[in-house]
Amino acid sequence: MAGSSGGVTLERLSKSYGDVEAVRGISLEIADGEFFSLLGPSGCGKTTTLRMIAGFERPDAGRVLIGERDVTETPPHRRPVNTVFQSYALFPHLSVAENVGFGLRFKDVTKDEKRRQASEALALVRLAGYEKRKPHQLSGGEQQRVALARALILNPEVLLLDEPLGALDAKLRKALQIELKTIQREVGITFVYVTHDQEEALTMSDRLAVMSLGRIDQLGSPREVYEEPETIFVADFLGASNLMPVHADGDGNVRLGELRLTAEQGARSAAGPVRVTIRPERVRIEAHGVTGPNRLTALVDQLVFLGSATQVFLRLPGGEVLQALVPNAGEPFPYGQGDAVTVHLPPDALRVLRAEVGDFVDG
C-alpha cells in the first residue's frame, strides 16, 4: 500500500501572530521518503511550520513546495498531504473499518473496495482483524494506529504528524516509536514529525531540525546533532549535557578556573569567554590521585541508580557540578557519596561552543 512520495521544500517561510514572530524565514529541504522531525520546546515554531505545510496556516512570506509544485496558495484539501494529530478524533459510533475508510467517502470507490482498502491499511498498522471493533474497545496505542491507517489509506505523498504519541504512557510511546519508523519504511512516503521529545526525534528520524525562537538552530542526522551540537541551545536541549563556562586561548586549550583542558571538537579557534560541553556518558571516573591530561579532582556529590546505568553528580573544586553516566556492567559502583575521585574529560569528547552563537532559551 505505497503511494507516490514527494519531498517538501520551504523557502524563507515566515509567520507572525501580532507582534509575535512564530516562524522567522525558515528555508529547508526534506527529501522524498525521508522521516524528518521538527524538534524543539513549546513556542519554538515547529507546529506553526507543520501547519503551513498542511495549508492550515498561510505564511506571511515565503513558499511551500511539495515535489516540484508550489502549494503556498493551495487549500489544505487539495494538497497531497494528510495529518495525524495528538487527538485522534475517531468517530465513536463508527467501527474501526468505517473510521479508517471515512476519507474514501467522496471518492469513486465501491463498498467492497473500501472494505478491502481499509483491511489493507489496518494490516499495515498491525491491526488486522480489528475491523468490527469500536474506538472505545481499543487501547490508546491502538486508537493511534487507527488514526494512522485513516491517514495512510488516502495515499498522501507526505504524512504530517503533530506529536501523535504525546497522549500515551512512556512504555507505549517507546514501542510505537519503533513501530512508526517501520511503517514509514514500508510505505516509503515522506513523514514530517513534530515533537518536543528528544528521544522520539533521535529514535525515528533520518534527519531532524532543532528549532528555537522561530528559527532552525541546527539541521542534521540524529548522531550529528547529538554528538556535534553547534550552539549552546542545541547542546543544552538535546539530551543531558555538561556545559561549563571557560576561557579559550584560541588553539583548543581552555581554562576552567586554574585548570587547563584541551578540547578537540567544536570551535577550537575561538578565543575569550566560551562554553565547553561534554556528554555524561563520555565523562570517565577514575581513582583519586590518577594524574594526566584533562584530569581533575572531584567529589562524588550524589548517586542516582537508573537500572541500566548509574547517574553520578560530581562537584569540582570551583563548585561546578558535572554529570557522569556509568553503564551497569553487573558490578556495584565503587565510590560513595563524599568520596574523592579523578574525573577524566577526554579531549575528543570535549567540545568548544562560541558564547555568542546561541544561548539558553526558555521554551
TORKOL-4160 file (C-alpha; in steps of 0.2 Angstrom, whole numbers, padded with zeros to 4 digits, m for minus):
363
<pt num="1" X="0000" Y="0000" Z="0000"/>
<pt num="2" X="0013" Y="0013" Z="m0005"/>
<pt num="3" X="0009" Y="0029" Z="m0013"/>
<pt num="4" X="0020" Y="0040" Z="m0023"/>
<pt num="5" X="0031" Y="0051" Z="m0012"/>
<pt num="6" X="0036" Y="0069" Z="m0013"/>
<pt num="7" X="0049" Y="0080" Z="m0005"/>
<pt num="8" X="0045" Y="0096" Z="0004"/>
<pt num="9" X="0054" Y="0112" Z="0001"/>
<pt num="10" X="0052" Y="0128" Z="0012"/>
<pt num="11" X="0059" Y="0144" Z="0005"/>
<pt num="12" X="0061" Y="0159" Z="0018"/>
<pt num="13" X="0045" Y="0154" Z="0027"/>
<pt num="14" X="0039" Y="0167" Z="0039"/>
<pt num="15" X="0023" Y="0168" Z="0050"/>
<pt num="16" X="0018" Y="0181" Z="0064"/>
<pt num="17" X="0004" Y="0182" Z="0076"/>
<pt num="18" X="0003" Y="0201" Z="0080"/>
<pt num="19" X="0020" Y="0206" Z="0087"/>
<pt num="20" X="0025" Y="0188" Z="0090"/>
<pt num="21" X="0036" Y="0180" Z="0076"/>
<pt num="22" X="0032" Y="0162" Z="0077"/>
<pt num="23" X="0042" Y="0157" Z="0061"/>
<pt num="24" X="0057" Y="0168" Z="0055"/>
<pt num="25" X="0062" Y="0165" Z="0037"/>
<pt num="26" X="0065" Y="0146" Z="0038"/>
<pt num="27" X="0072" Y="0138" Z="0022"/>
<pt num="28" X="0073" Y="0119" Z="0022"/>
<pt num="29" X="0073" Y="0104" Z="0010"/>
<pt num="30" X="0065" Y="0087" Z="0015"/>
<pt num="31" X="0069" Y="0073" Z="0004"/>
<pt num="32" X="0057" Y="0060" Z="m0004"/>
<pt num="33" X="0054" Y="0046" Z="0008"/>
<pt num="34" X="0063" Y="0054" Z="0022"/>
<pt num="35" X="0057" Y="0053" Z="0040"/>
<pt num="36" X="0061" Y="0071" Z="0046"/>
<pt num="37" X="0057" Y="0078" Z="0063"/>
<pt num="38" X="0055" Y="0096" Z="0069"/>
<pt num="39" X="0061" Y="0096" Z="0087"/>
<pt num="40" X="0060" Y="0110" Z="0100"/>
<pt num="41" X="0052" Y="0117" Z="0115"/>
<pt num="42" X="0035" Y="0124" Z="0116"/>
<pt num="43" X="0034" Y="0140" Z="0107"/>
<pt num="44" X="0048" Y="0137" Z="0095"/>
<pt num="45" X="0038" Y="0137" Z="0079"/>
<pt num="46" X="0038" Y="0119" Z="0075"/>
<pt num="47" X="0019" Y="0116" Z="0075"/>
<pt num="48" X="0016" Y="0133" Z="0065"/>
<pt num="49" X="0029" Y="0126" Z="0052"/>
<pt num="50" X="0019" Y="0110" Z="0051"/>
<pt num="51" X="0003" Y="0119" Z="0049"/>
<pt num="52" X="0009" Y="0130" Z="0035"/>
<pt num="53" X="0015" Y="0114" Z="0026"/>
<pt num="54" X="m0003" Y="0107" Z="0028"/>
<pt num="55" X="m0011" Y="0123" Z="0022"/>
<pt num="56" X="m0020" Y="0126" Z="0039"/>
<pt num="57" X="m0010" Y="0142" Z="0041"/>
<pt num="58" X="m0005" Y="0154" Z="0027"/>
<pt num="59" X="0013" Y="0161" Z="0028"/>
<pt num="60" X="0016" Y="0180" Z="0028"/>
<pt num="61" X="0031" Y="0177" Z="0017"/>
<pt num="62" X="0040" Y="0163" Z="0008"/>
<pt num="63" X="0034" Y="0147" Z="m0001"/>
<pt num="64" X="0029" Y="0129" Z="0002"/>
<pt num="65" X="0033" Y="0116" Z="m0012"/>
<pt num="66" X="0028" Y="0098" Z="m0012"/>
<pt num="67" X="0039" Y="0089" Z="m0025"/>
<pt num="68" X="0040" Y="0102" Z="m0039"/>
<pt num="69" X="0023" Y="0110" Z="m0035"/>
<pt num="70" X="0021" Y="0127" Z="m0027"/>
<pt num="71" X="0006" Y="0124" Z="m0015"/>
<pt num="72" X="0008" Y="0140" Z="m0005"/>
<pt num="73" X="m0009" Y="0146" Z="m0011"/>
<pt num="74" X="m0017" Y="0129" Z="m0012"/>
<pt num="75" X="m0031" Y="0125" Z="0001"/>
<pt num="76" X="m0027" Y="0110" Z="0013"/>
<pt num="77" X="m0039" Y="0098" Z="0005"/>
<pt num="78" X="m0031" Y="0100" Z="m0012"/>
<pt num="79" X="m0013" Y="0097" Z="m0006"/>
<pt num="80" X="m0006" Y="0079" Z="m0007"/>
<pt num="81" X="m0004" Y="0078" Z="0012"/>
<pt num="82" X="m0013" Y="0071" Z="0027"/>
<pt num="83" X="m0011" Y="0075" Z="0045"/>
<pt num="84" X="m0011" Y="0064" Z="0061"/>
<pt num="85" X="m0014" Y="0074" Z="0077"/>
<pt num="86" X="m0011" Y="0070" Z="0095"/>
<pt num="87" X="m0030" Y="0070" Z="0097"/>
<pt num="88" X="m0035" Y="0055" Z="0086"/>
<pt num="89" X="m0053" Y="0062" Z="0083"/>
<pt num="90" X="m0061" Y="0045" Z="0079"/>
<pt num="91" X="m0079" Y="0044" Z="0077"/>
<pt num="92" X="m0086" Y="0034" Z="0092"/>
<pt num="93" X="m0102" Y="0027" Z="0083"/>
<pt num="94" X="m0092" Y="0020" Z="0068"/>
<pt num="95" X="m0082" Y="0004" Z="0068"/>
<pt num="96" X="m0063" Y="0004" Z="0066"/>
<pt num="97" X="m0065" Y="m0001" Z="0047"/>
<pt num="98" X="m0078" Y="0013" Z="0045"/>
<pt num="99" X="m0066" Y="0026" Z="0053"/>
<pt num="100" X="m0052" Y="0020" Z="0043"/>
<pt num="101" X="m0062" Y="0021" Z="0026"/>
<pt num="102" X="m0070" Y="0038" Z="0031"/>
<pt num="103" X="m0059" Y="0048" Z="0019"/>
<pt num="104" X="m0064" Y="0037" Z="0004"/>
<pt num="105" X="m0082" Y="0043" Z="0005"/>
<pt num="106" X="m0080" Y="0056" Z="m0008"/>
<pt num="107" X="m0070" Y="0045" Z="m0020"/>
<pt num="108" X="m0077" Y="0034" Z="m0033"/>
<pt num="109" X="m0074" Y="0018" Z="m0023"/>
<pt num="110" X="m0086" Y="0003" Z="m0021"/>
<pt num="111" X="m0091" Y="m0003" Z="m0004"/>
<pt num="112" X="m0081" Y="m0019" Z="m0007"/>
<pt num="113" X="m0066" Y="m0009" Z="m0012"/>
<pt num="114" X="m0067" Y="0002" Z="0003"/>
<pt num="115" X="m0068" Y="m0013" Z="0014"/>
<pt num="116" X="m0053" Y="m0021" Z="0005"/>
<pt num="117" X="m0043" Y="m0005" Z="0007"/>
<pt num="118" X="m0047" Y="m0002" Z="0025"/>
<pt num="119" X="m0042" Y="m0020" Z="0029"/>
<pt num="120" X="m0025" Y="m0017" Z="0020"/>
<pt num="121" X="m0022" Y="m0001" Z="0029"/>
<pt num="122" X="m0026" Y="m0010" Z="0046"/>
<pt num="123" X="m0015" Y="m0024" Z="0042"/>
<pt num="124" X="m0001" Y="m0011" Z="0038"/>
<pt num="125" X="m0003" Y="m0004" Z="0056"/>
<pt num="126" X="m0004" Y="m0022" Z="0064"/>
<pt num="127" X="m0022" Y="m0021" Z="0067"/>
<pt num="128" X="m0029" Y="m0035" Z="0056"/>
<pt num="129" X="m0045" Y="m0042" Z="0062"/>
<pt num="130" X="m0050" Y="m0026" Z="0072"/>
<pt num="131" X="m0062" Y="m0020" Z="0058"/>
<pt num="132" X="m0078" Y="m0023" Z="0068"/>
<pt num="133" X="m0072" Y="m0015" Z="0084"/>
<pt num="134" X="m0077" Y="0002" Z="0090"/>
<pt num="135" X="m0065" Y="0015" Z="0096"/>
<pt num="136" X="m0070" Y="0013" Z="0115"/>
<pt num="137" X="m0064" Y="m0005" Z="0113"/>
<pt num="138" X="m0046" Y="0000" Z="0109"/>
<pt num="139" X="m0031" Y="0005" Z="0119"/>
<pt num="140" X="m0023" Y="0022" Z="0117"/>
<pt num="141" X="m0010" Y="0014" Z="0106"/>
<pt num="142" X="m0022" Y="0005" Z="0095"/>
<pt num="143" X="m0033" Y="0021" Z="0093"/>
<pt num="144" X="m0017" Y="0030" Z="0087"/>
<pt num="145" X="m0014" Y="0016" Z="0074"/>
<pt num="146" X="m0032" Y="0018" Z="0068"/>
<pt num="147" X="m0029" Y="0036" Z="0065"/>
<pt num="148" X="m0013" Y="0032" Z="0056"/>
<pt num="149" X="m0022" Y="0020" Z="0045"/>
<pt num="150" X="m0035" Y="0033" Z="0041"/>
<pt num="151" X="m0022" Y="0045" Z="0035"/>
<pt num="152" X="m0012" Y="0032" Z="0025"/>
<pt num="153" X="m0027" Y="0025" Z="0016"/>
<pt num="154" X="m0028" Y="0041" Z="0005"/>
<pt num="155" X="m0010" Y="0038" Z="m0001"/>
<pt num="156" X="m0003" Y="0055" Z="0003"/>
<pt num="157" X="0013" Y="0060" Z="m0004"/>
<pt num="158" X="0018" Y="0067" Z="0013"/>
<pt num="159" X="0011" Y="0062" Z="0030"/>
<pt num="160" X="0012" Y="0076" Z="0044"/>
<pt num="161" X="0012" Y="0070" Z="0062"/>
<pt num="162" X="0009" Y="0083" Z="0076"/>
<pt num="163" X="0015" Y="0075" Z="0092"/>
<pt num="164" X="0004" Y="0059" Z="0089"/>
<pt num="165" X="0012" Y="0050" Z="0103"/>
<pt num="166" X="0010" Y="0064" Z="0116"/>
<pt num="167" X="m0005" Y="0057" Z="0125"/>
<pt num="168" X="0002" Y="0039" Z="0128"/>
<pt num="169" X="0012" Y="0032" Z="0143"/>
<pt num="170" X="0031" Y="0031" Z="0142"/>
<pt num="171" X="0032" Y="0012" Z="0139"/>
<pt num="172" X="0019" Y="0013" Z="0125"/>
<pt num="173" X="0027" Y="0028" Z="0117"/>
<pt num="174" X="0044" Y="0019" Z="0116"/>
<pt num="175" X="0036" Y="0004" Z="0107"/>
<pt num="176" X="0026" Y="0014" Z="0095"/>
<pt num="177" X="0042" Y="0024" Z="0090"/>
<pt num="178" X="0049" Y="0009" Z="0083"/>
<pt num="179" X="0033" Y="0004" Z="0075"/>
<pt num="180" X="0030" Y="0021" Z="0067"/>
<pt num="181" X="0048" Y="0020" Z="0059"/>
<pt num="182" X="0045" Y="0003" Z="0052"/>
<pt num="183" X="0028" Y="0008" Z="0045"/>
<pt num="184" X="0036" Y="0023" Z="0037"/>
<pt num="185" X="0049" Y="0012" Z="0029"/>
<pt num="186" X="0036" Y="0000" Z="0022"/>
<pt num="187" X="0025" Y="0014" Z="0014"/>
<pt num="188" X="0040" Y="0023" Z="0008"/>
<pt num="189" X="0032" Y="0041" Z="0009"/>
<pt num="190" X="0039" Y="0056" Z="0017"/>
<pt num="191" X="0035" Y="0058" Z="0036"/>
<pt num="192" X="0037" Y="0076" Z="0044"/>
<pt num="193" X="0035" Y="0073" Z="0063"/>
<pt num="194" X="0034" Y="0087" Z="0076"/>
<pt num="195" X="0039" Y="0083" Z="0094"/>
<pt num="196" X="0047" Y="0091" Z="0109"/>
<pt num="197" X="0053" Y="0074" Z="0114"/>
<pt num="198" X="0071" Y="0072" Z="0111"/>
<pt num="199" X="0071" Y="0053" Z="0112"/>
<pt num="200" X="0057" Y="0052" Z="0099"/>
<pt num="201" X="0067" Y="0063" Z="0087"/>
<pt num="202" X="0083" Y="0053" Z="0089"/>
<pt num="203" X="0075" Y="0036" Z="0088"/>
<pt num="204" X="0064" Y="0038" Z="0072"/>
<pt num="205" X="0072" Y="0052" Z="0062"/>
<pt num="206" X="0083" Y="0051" Z="0046"/>
<pt num="207" X="0087" Y="0069" Z="0049"/>
<pt num="208" X="0080" Y="0082" Z="0061"/>
<pt num="209" X="0079" Y="0101" Z="0063"/>
<pt num="210" X="0081" Y="0108" Z="0081"/>
<pt num="211" X="0071" Y="0124" Z="0082"/>
<pt num="212" X="0071" Y="0139" Z="0094"/>
<pt num="213" X="0063" Y="0156" Z="0093"/>
<pt num="214" X="0056" Y="0153" Z="0076"/>
<pt num="215" X="0072" Y="0148" Z="0068"/>
<pt num="216" X="0082" Y="0132" Z="0064"/>
<pt num="217" X="0097" Y="0131" Z="0076"/>
<pt num="218" X="0104" Y="0115" Z="0069"/>
<pt num="219" X="0100" Y="0103" Z="0055"/>
<pt num="220" X="0107" Y="0085" Z="0053"/>
<pt num="221" X="0106" Y="0067" Z="0057"/>
<pt num="222" X="0102" Y="0062" Z="0075"/>
<pt num="223" X="0120" Y="0057" Z="0078"/>
<pt num="224" X="0127" Y="0073" Z="0071"/>
<pt num="225" X="0115" Y="0084" Z="0081"/>
<pt num="226" X="0118" Y="0074" Z="0097"/>
<pt num="227" X="0137" Y="0072" Z="0096"/>
<pt num="228" X="0141" Y="0088" Z="0087"/>
<pt num="229" X="0130" Y="0102" Z="0094"/>
<pt num="230" X="0134" Y="0119" Z="0085"/>
<pt num="231" X="0125" Y="0130" Z="0098"/>
<pt num="232" X="0123" Y="0131" Z="0117"/>
<pt num="233" X="0105" Y="0129" Z="0115"/>
<pt num="234" X="0106" Y="0113" Z="0105"/>
<pt num="235" X="0119" Y="0106" Z="0117"/>
<pt num="236" X="0108" Y="0110" Z="0132"/>
<pt num="237" X="0091" Y="0105" Z="0124"/>
<pt num="238" X="0096" Y="0088" Z="0116"/>
<pt num="239" X="0099" Y="0076" Z="0129"/>
<pt num="240" X="0109" Y="0078" Z="0145"/>
<pt num="241" X="0124" Y="0088" Z="0143"/>
<pt num="242" X="0138" Y="0096" Z="0154"/>
<pt num="243" X="0140" Y="0115" Z="0150"/>
<pt num="244" X="0154" Y="0124" Z="0158"/>
<pt num="245" X="0160" Y="0142" Z="0156"/>
<pt num="246" X="0178" Y="0143" Z="0152"/>
<pt num="247" X="0191" Y="0155" Z="0144"/>
<pt num="248" X="0198" Y="0149" Z="0127"/>
<pt num="249" X="0216" Y="0153" Z="0121"/>
<pt num="250" X="0211" Y="0151" Z="0103"/>
<pt num="251" X="0220" Y="0134" Z="0100"/>
<pt num="252" X="0209" Y="0122" Z="0108"/>
<pt num="253" X="0216" Y="0125" Z="0125"/>
<pt num="254" X="0204" Y="0131" Z="0138"/>
<pt num="255" X="0205" Y="0136" Z="0156"/>
<pt num="256" X="0192" Y="0131" Z="0169"/>
<pt num="257" X="0197" Y="0142" Z="0184"/>
<pt num="258" X="0215" Y="0137" Z="0187"/>
<pt num="259" X="0213" Y="0121" Z="0177"/>
<pt num="260" X="0219" Y="0119" Z="0159"/>
<pt num="261" X="0210" Y="0107" Z="0147"/>
<pt num="262" X="0212" Y="0103" Z="0129"/>
<pt num="263" X="0196" Y="0102" Z="0118"/>
<pt num="264" X="0197" Y="0093" Z="0101"/>
<pt num="265" X="0180" Y="0097" Z="0095"/>
<pt num="266" X="0169" Y="0112" Z="0090"/>
<pt num="267" X="0175" Y="0130" Z="0088"/>
<pt num="268" X="0193" Y="0127" Z="0093"/>
<pt num="269" X="0199" Y="0143" Z="0086"/>
<pt num="270" X="0188" Y="0153" Z="0097"/>
<pt num="271" X="0196" Y="0164" Z="0110"/>
<pt num="272" X="0190" Y="0173" Z="0126"/>
<pt num="273" X="0174" Y="0168" Z="0136"/>
<pt num="274" X="0166" Y="0152" Z="0128"/>
<pt num="275" X="0157" Y="0136" Z="0134"/>
<pt num="276" X="0163" Y="0118" Z="0133"/>
<pt num="277" X="0152" Y="0104" Z="0133"/>
<pt num="278" X="0154" Y="0085" Z="0136"/>
<pt num="279" X="0140" Y="0072" Z="0136"/>
<pt num="280" X="0138" Y="0062" Z="0153"/>
<pt num="281" X="0142" Y="0046" Z="0145"/>
<pt num="282" X="0159" Y="0052" Z="0139"/>
<pt num="283" X="0165" Y="0058" Z="0157"/>
<pt num="284" X="0177" Y="0045" Z="0165"/>
<pt num="285" X="0178" Y="0042" Z="0183"/>
<pt num="286" X="0195" Y="0036" Z="0190"/>
<pt num="287" X="0203" Y="0033" Z="0207"/>
<pt num="288" X="0208" Y="0048" Z="0217"/>
<pt num="289" X="0226" Y="0053" Z="0213"/>
<pt num="290" X="0227" Y="0047" Z="0195"/>
<pt num="291" X="0236" Y="0061" Z="0185"/>
<pt num="292" X="0237" Y="0065" Z="0167"/>
<pt num="293" X="0230" Y="0077" Z="0154"/>
<pt num="294" X="0212" Y="0083" Z="0156"/>
<pt num="295" X="0210" Y="0076" Z="0173"/>
<pt num="296" X="0204" Y="0085" Z="0188"/>
<pt num="297" X="0199" Y="0081" Z="0206"/>
<pt num="298" X="0181" Y="0080" Z="0211"/>
<pt num="299" X="0170" Y="0074" Z="0225"/>
<pt num="300" X="0155" Y="0062" Z="0222"/>
<pt num="301" X="0140" Y="0073" Z="0226"/>
<pt num="302" X="0126" Y="0062" Z="0223"/>
<pt num="303" X="0122" Y="0044" Z="0215"/>
<pt num="304" X="0106" Y="0040" Z="0206"/>
<pt num="305" X="0103" Y="0022" Z="0201"/>
<pt num="306" X="0094" Y="0021" Z="0184"/>
<pt num="307" X="0094" Y="0002" Z="0181"/>
<pt num="308" X="0104" Y="0002" Z="0165"/>
<pt num="309" X="0116" Y="0015" Z="0172"/>
<pt num="310" X="0121" Y="0025" Z="0187"/>
<pt num="311" X="0120" Y="0044" Z="0186"/>
<pt num="312" X="0134" Y="0052" Z="0196"/>
<pt num="313" X="0135" Y="0070" Z="0201"/>
<pt num="314" X="0152" Y="0076" Z="0203"/>
<pt num="315" X="0157" Y="0093" Z="0212"/>
<pt num="316" X="0173" Y="0101" Z="0205"/>
<pt num="317" X="0185" Y="0112" Z="0216"/>
<pt num="318" X="0177" Y="0128" Z="0209"/>
<pt num="319" X="0160" Y="0122" Z="0214"/>
<pt num="320" X="0154" Y="0117" Z="0196"/>
<pt num="321" X="0144" Y="0101" Z="0195"/>
<pt num="322" X="0147" Y="0088" Z="0182"/>
<pt num="323" X="0136" Y="0073" Z="0177"/>
<pt num="324" X="0143" Y="0056" Z="0173"/>
<pt num="325" X="0133" Y="0041" Z="0166"/>
<pt num="326" X="0141" Y="0024" Z="0171"/>
<pt num="327" X="0134" Y="0009" Z="0162"/>
<pt num="328" X="0128" Y="m0005" Z="0173"/>
<pt num="329" X="0140" Y="m0019" Z="0170"/>
<pt num="330" X="0134" Y="m0030" Z="0184"/>
<pt num="331" X="0146" Y="m0023" Z="0197"/>
<pt num="332" X="0141" Y="m0010" Z="0210"/>
<pt num="333" X="0148" Y="0007" Z="0208"/>
<pt num="334" X="0164" Y="0008" Z="0218"/>
<pt num="335" X="0163" Y="0025" Z="0225"/>
<pt num="336" X="0151" Y="0033" Z="0238"/>
<pt num="337" X="0144" Y="0050" Z="0241"/>
<pt num="338" X="0158" Y="0061" Z="0248"/>
<pt num="339" X="0172" Y="0051" Z="0240"/>
<pt num="340" X="0186" Y="0060" Z="0231"/>
<pt num="341" X="0189" Y="0054" Z="0213"/>
<pt num="342" X="0198" Y="0059" Z="0197"/>
<pt num="343" X="0187" Y="0065" Z="0183"/>
<pt num="344" X="0194" Y="0062" Z="0165"/>
<pt num="345" X="0187" Y="0073" Z="0151"/>
<pt num="346" X="0194" Y="0065" Z="0135"/>
<pt num="347" X="0199" Y="0079" Z="0123"/>
<pt num="348" X="0190" Y="0070" Z="0109"/>
<pt num="349" X="0174" Y="0072" Z="0119"/>
<pt num="350" X="0176" Y="0090" Z="0124"/>
<pt num="351" X="0168" Y="0102" Z="0113"/>
<pt num="352" X="0170" Y="0121" Z="0112"/>
<pt num="353" X="0154" Y="0132" Z="0109"/>
<pt num="354" X="0156" Y="0150" Z="0105"/>
<pt num="355" X="0147" Y="0160" Z="0118"/>
<pt num="356" X="0139" Y="0172" Z="0106"/>
<pt num="357" X="0132" Y="0158" Z="0095"/>
<pt num="358" X="0115" Y="0153" Z="0103"/>
<pt num="359" X="0111" Y="0154" Z="0121"/>
<pt num="360" X="0099" Y="0146" Z="0134"/>
<pt num="361" X="0081" Y="0148" Z="0128"/>
<pt num="362" X="0066" Y="0145" Z="0139"/>
<pt num="363" X="0053" Y="0137" Z="0128"/>
